[in-house]
Amino acid sequence: MRSEALLLTSLPVLLTGAALAVGLRTNRARALVALVSQAIAAILVLASVIPVLAGGPSLEVSWPWPAPIEQIAFRVDALGAFFLAWSLPMTLLGTLYAVGYLRPYFQAGRNGGPHFALLNMTSLAFVLIYSVQNALVFLIGWEIAAVAAWLLVIWDYRSQKIRFAGFNYLVSTHVGLFVLVAAFMLLHSKTGSMDFAEFGRFLASHGQGQGTLFLLFGISFALKSAFFPFHTWLPRAHSAAPAHVSALMSGVIHKAGLFGFLRFVLLGGRPEEWMGWSVLVFGAASAIFGVLYTSTQRDLKRMLGYSSTENVGIAAMAFGLGMLGWSWGNPALVGLGIGAGLLHLLNHALFKCSLFYAAGAIYRATHTVDLERLGGLAKRLPRTAVIFVVGGLAMSALPPLNGFVGEFLLYTGLLSGSAPTGEGDVVLVLRGGGAGVRRRRQRAVDVPRLRARVPRSAARTEAPRR
């Protein structure tokens, strides 16, 4: 079977799993069908994208469609293949975690079918976002991901606090959607098409309105990825959502914004120098303020959520560095910047999901995520403690853990002296030094703050291995 067929087959598999999850009568059956359908879809997607990642040709397929869509085109290049390769497996892992984490609700008679169906729809949205080449279908996938995430956040909807957190997220993500629609409408007015290939030809021509489009895309995708100062929805949503939903939002769903930004930067060809500088500075500000917010939190999940603002800022710094290298005609700097950013996104997904899953285990054992009441849990939750310490050290970018590698590449680029002017080199060195100071501060925050007090009566032991 052709790779394109494998990729497209994943869509009806996920839809069928979602429909069955809603229709079946027991939570055991609902969870099982969601897990099986997501596992099949993940295998199909991996089988289709691995050849692309190995250097093979991009996957391309299209067919005509009635107006206003006109044509649905799927194209998976190396960028889309990279995001697809881990987005669906990570969602599958989150669904598996949900089976245990939500068990108390299921035992109380709660219907888990819609929740598992929404997790399937999240995976389906990833396939659409990372592969379609039509703006309208892209927006459909974008909206599926946004609404599914909102409904997943308000799982415990009886709480007014949780409903407000979900509403805050819904409003913020739709503000970003409206800005994205404005960018697509402007491009359609210039090209007469909603096809990404036509968008790319116009952007590559550096015609009138390039700066406006860059700002519109930047604001839209910054809202999706919770960059400072567009991060206001993030702490409430992470604090309110179940642990696996927080993990997926921080580790996987947020990354769609950075993918979208990269996609349209690459479509536009060689960027202007000011674009690279603006992304670098914006990312640095997000990283610095993310660490400052992180260091003041008592709520463990809010702390992990704010650190996501920091880490997407680090990735943006790397992408800005790559854009500067592109505008200066320096291929080595392009490779260091874009490579460091993509690697950091993957590493962040791995260690942040691990930390949120550990936070969920802590909450289930202690019924609190207040850091001032937590501490001394290593004896009672030894496996959770190991996961949390390893994840915290990786988030602190300490070698030899994975969080170190992407940031090392970023520092290498910032301190390489590759700018065409001495002033540019000075600014890059200052950015590298500021990033190092910020990292040192974070190492003093991430793990040691967990050493506090917990009432012994509140702590439970981990379940024994079966």
SULZI-V129994 format. One record per residue. SS is DSSP state (~ for helix, > for strand, _ for the rest). PHI is phi in degrees with one decimal (none if undefined). OMEGA is omega as a letter, one per 20 degrees, with the letter a starting at -180 (NA if undefined). Layout:
SS&PHI&OMEGA  SS&PHI&OMEGA
This chain:
_&none&a  _&-65.7&a  ~&-61.2&r  ~&-60.8&r  ~&-66.0&r  ~&-61.0&a  ~&-62.4&a  ~&-69.5&r  ~&-64.7&a  ~&-63.5&a  ~&-66.6&r  ~&-65.2&r  ~&-62.6&a  ~&-68.3&r  ~&-64.4&r  ~&-63.0&r  ~&-62.1&r  ~&-64.6&a  ~&-63.7&r  ~&-66.8&r  ~&-61.7&r  ~&-76.2&a  ~&-88.4&a  _&-71.3&a  _&-93.8&a  _&-119.3&r  ~&-65.1&r  ~&-60.7&r  ~&-68.1&r  ~&-62.2&r  ~&-64.2&a  ~&-63.2&a  ~&-68.4&r  ~&-66.2&a  ~&-65.0&a  ~&-66.0&a  ~&-66.1&r  ~&-68.1&r  ~&-64.6&r  ~&-62.6&r  ~&-62.8&r  ~&-63.0&r  ~&-64.7&r  ~&-61.6&a  ~&-66.5&r  ~&-62.1&r  ~&-62.8&a  ~&-85.4&a  ~&-95.8&a  ~&-60.2&r  ~&-59.7&r  ~&-66.9&r  ~&-65.0&r  _&-81.5&r  _&106.0&r  _&-76.1&a  _&-69.8&r  _&-66.2&r  >&-86.2&a  >&-139.5&r  >&-156.2&r  >&-152.8&r  >&-151.4&a  >&-67.5&a  _&-146.2&r  _&-60.1&r  _&-61.1&j  _&-91.2&a  _&-74.8&r  _&72.2&r  >&-154.1&r  >&-101.5&a  >&-117.2&r  >&-110.2&r  >&-145.4&r  >&-114.2&r  _&-96.1&a  ~&-62.4&r  ~&-65.2&r  ~&-63.0&r  ~&-63.2&r  ~&-60.0&a  ~&-70.6&r  ~&-65.5&a  ~&-62.8&a  ~&-119.7&a  ~&-66.6&a  ~&-69.7&r  ~&-60.4&r  ~&-67.8&r  ~&-67.0&r  ~&-60.6&r  ~&-63.2&r  ~&-63.7&r  ~&-65.4&r  ~&-62.5&r  ~&-63.3&a  ~&-61.6&a  ~&-58.1&r  ~&-81.8&a  ~&-65.9&a  _&-92.7&a  ~&-56.3&r  ~&-58.3&r  ~&-68.4&a  ~&-65.0&r  ~&-65.6&r  _&-85.2&r  _&98.2&a  _&-73.1&r  _&-81.5&a  _&-91.6&a  ~&-58.4&r  ~&-60.0&a  ~&-65.2&r  ~&-67.5&r  ~&-63.6&r  ~&-65.9&r  ~&-64.5&r  ~&-62.3&a  ~&-66.6&r  ~&-62.9&r  ~&-62.3&r  ~&-62.0&r  ~&-62.1&r  ~&-62.3&r  ~&-60.4&r  ~&-67.1&a  ~&-60.9&a  ~&-87.2&a  ~&-131.1&a  >&-74.9&a  _&-122.3&r  >&-124.0&a  ~&-63.9&a  ~&-67.1&r  ~&-68.8&r  ~&-58.6&r  ~&-65.6&r  ~&-63.0&r  ~&-61.3&r  ~&-59.9&a  ~&-71.5&r  ~&-59.5&r  ~&-62.5&a  ~&-67.1&a  ~&-69.9&r  ~&-62.0&r  ~&-62.7&r  ~&-60.1&a  ~&-67.5&r  ~&-69.0&a  ~&-62.6&a  _&-92.5&r  _&-52.7&r  _&-91.7&a  _&-69.6&r  _&-69.0&r  _&-85.0&r  ~&-62.9&r  ~&-60.1&a  ~&-71.1&r  ~&-63.5&r  ~&-65.8&r  ~&-61.1&r  ~&-65.1&r  ~&-63.9&r  ~&-59.2&r  ~&-63.7&a  ~&-63.0&r  ~&-64.4&a  ~&-62.3&a  ~&-69.4&r  ~&-81.7&r  ~&-60.3&r  ~&-60.7&r  ~&-63.0&a  ~&-63.6&r  ~&-66.1&r  ~&-65.0&r  ~&-60.9&r  ~&-60.9&r  ~&-63.1&r  ~&-67.0&r  ~&-64.4&r  ~&-63.9&r  ~&-65.5&r  ~&-64.7&r  ~&-66.1&a  ~&-87.3&a  ~&-112.5&a  _&72.6&a  _&-142.6&r  _&-109.5&a  >&-88.3&a  ~&-63.0&r  ~&-62.8&r  ~&-66.7&r  ~&-58.0&a  ~&-62.9&r  ~&-64.9&r  ~&-69.6&a  ~&-63.1&a  ~&-69.0&r  _&-79.2&a  _&52.8&r  _&-78.3&a  _&-65.4&r  _&94.6&a  ~&-61.2&a  ~&-63.3&r  ~&-62.9&r  ~&-63.0&r  ~&-60.5&a  ~&-68.3&r  ~&-64.0&r  ~&-63.1&a  ~&-61.8&a  ~&-66.3&a  ~&-60.8&a  ~&-74.7&r  ~&-67.6&r  ~&-64.3&r  ~&-66.3&a  ~&-93.9&r  _&64.0&r  _&-74.3&r  _&-69.0&j  _&-97.4&a  _&-98.0&a  _&-100.7&a  ~&-61.9&r  ~&-74.7&a  ~&-65.8&a  ~&-62.6&r  ~&-67.1&a  ~&-64.4&a  ~&-68.2&r  ~&-68.9&a  ~&-86.6&a  _&-75.5&r  _&-59.1&a  ~&-57.8&a  ~&-69.8&r  ~&-70.6&r  ~&-58.4&r  ~&-61.7&a  ~&-69.3&r  ~&-64.7&a  ~&-72.8&a  ~&-86.9&a  ~&-127.1&a  ~&-65.9&r  _&-55.6&a  ~&-68.6&r  ~&-61.6&r  ~&-63.9&r  ~&-69.0&r  ~&-60.6&a  ~&-59.0&r  ~&-61.4&r  ~&-62.6&a  ~&-57.2&a  ~&-81.3&r  ~&-65.1&a  ~&-69.4&r  ~&-62.5&a  _&-79.1&a  _&74.2&a  _&-59.0&a  _&-80.1&r  _&-76.0&a  ~&-61.0&a  ~&-62.7&r  ~&-66.2&r  ~&-63.0&r  ~&-63.0&a  ~&-65.1&r  ~&-66.5&r  ~&-62.3&a  ~&-67.9&r  ~&-62.2&r  ~&-64.9&r  ~&-63.8&r  ~&-63.1&r  ~&-63.7&r  ~&-64.6&a  ~&-66.3&a  ~&-68.9&r  ~&-60.5&r  ~&-67.8&r  ~&-63.7&r  ~&-65.2&a  ~&-58.7&a  _&-71.5&a  _&-107.6&a  _&-89.3&r  _&-99.5&a  >&-80.7&a  ~&-59.7&a  ~&-71.2&r  ~&-64.8&r  ~&-61.0&r  ~&-66.4&r  ~&-64.9&r  ~&-63.6&r  ~&-66.9&r  ~&-67.2&r  ~&-60.2&r  ~&-63.2&a  ~&-73.8&r  ~&-68.7&r  ~&-64.1&r  ~&-62.0&r  ~&-62.2&r  ~&-65.7&r  ~&-57.1&r  ~&-63.9&r  ~&-65.5&r  ~&-61.6&r  ~&-62.2&r  ~&-63.3&r  ~&-65.3&r  ~&-63.0&r  ~&-59.9&r  ~&-65.6&a  ~&-67.5&r  _&-89.4&a  _&70.9&a  _&-115.7&a  ~&-60.8&a  ~&-63.0&r  ~&-68.9&r  ~&-61.6&a  ~&-63.0&r  ~&-63.5&a  ~&-68.7&a  ~&-65.1&r  ~&-63.3&r  ~&-63.2&a  ~&-64.5&r  ~&-65.0&r  ~&-64.4&r  ~&-67.3&r  ~&-61.4&r  ~&-65.1&a  ~&-63.0&r  ~&-62.9&r  ~&-59.1&a  ~&-69.0&a  ~&-78.1&a  ~&-72.8&r  ~&-61.7&r  ~&-59.9&a  ~&-68.0&r  ~&-68.5&r  ~&-65.5&r  ~&-64.8&r  ~&-62.1&r  ~&-64.3&r  ~&-64.2&r  ~&-63.7&r  ~&-64.5&r  ~&-63.5&a  ~&-83.0&a  ~&-116.5&a  _&62.6&r  _&-155.2&r  _&-124.8&r  >&-77.9&a  ~&-63.2&r  ~&-73.8&r  ~&-112.1&a  _&-105.9&r  _&147.3&r  _&67.2&a  _&-92.1&a  _&-61.8&a  _&-72.1&a  _&-88.8&a  _&-127.1&a  ~&-64.4&a  ~&-69.9&r  ~&-61.9&a  ~&-61.9&r  ~&-63.3&r  ~&-61.2&a  ~&-68.3&a  ~&-65.7&r  ~&-62.7&r  ~&-64.2&r  ~&-65.7&r  ~&-68.8&r  ~&-65.3&r  ~&-65.0&r  _&-81.4&r  _&61.5&r  _&-93.9&r  _&-70.6&j  _&-96.2&a  _&-74.8&a  ~&-65.7&a  ~&-62.4&a  ~&-73.5&a  ~&-65.4&a  ~&-62.8&a  ~&-69.9&r  ~&-62.9&r  ~&-63.6&r  ~&-62.7&r  ~&-62.1&r  ~&-59.9&r  ~&-68.4&a  ~&-65.0&a  _&-101.3&a  _&-80.0&a  _&68.7&a  _&-95.1&r  _&-68.7&a  _&-72.9&r  _&-127.9&r  ~&-64.1&r  ~&-63.2&r  ~&-62.6&r  ~&-61.6&r  ~&-61.5&a  ~&-64.0&r  ~&-63.0&r  ~&-63.8&r  ~&-63.8&r  ~&-63.6&r  ~&-63.6&r  ~&-64.7&r  ~&-63.6&r  ~&-65.1&r  ~&-65.7&r  ~&-63.3&r  ~&-60.5&r  ~&-64.2&a  ~&-62.2&r  ~&-63.6&a  ~&-67.6&r  ~&-61.1&r  _&-79.1&a  _&-108.5&a  _&-60.0&a  _&-96.3&a  ~&-61.1&a  ~&-66.2&r  ~&-79.5&a  _&-89.8&r  _&-137.1&a  _&-106.4&r  _&-140.4&r  _&-60.9&a  ~&-60.2&a  ~&-68.4&a  ~&-85.2&a  _&-87.4&r  _&-117.7&r  _&-91.9&r  _&-68.7&r  _&-66.6&r  _&-66.8&r  _&-65.8&r  _&-100.8&NA
